[in-house]
Amino acid sequence: MTSERTQAYGRIVKTLEELGPVKLLAAEQERIRDAADILIFAEGPDDHVIAALDDIRALADHLVESGRWSEERALLLVDDVAAAGPLAPVA
């Protein structure tokens, strides 16, 4: 686990604390938590990591399409979840 992954996980937790109760249903919050947990603890890419990322992308699309989140905010969430995992690009 790297510092960058840990920081991304922290941003996800902060997003859930700040926006979760107001902008997300309980089931949506749980989906984000589950995906973040899967990615932060993953050692390498596998089917669970790919499925978690796909689910968060689908959730982000839904949040934007429903008008509940801006596209920018949704993209930040997707980026943070991806950065918490082993597939994060090396800068």
PyMOL commands that set and color helices and strands:
alter all, ss='L'
color gray80, all
select helices_A, chain A and resi 3-23+26-41+47-65+71-83
alter helices_A, ss='H'
color red, helices_A
deselect
rebuild
show_as cartoon
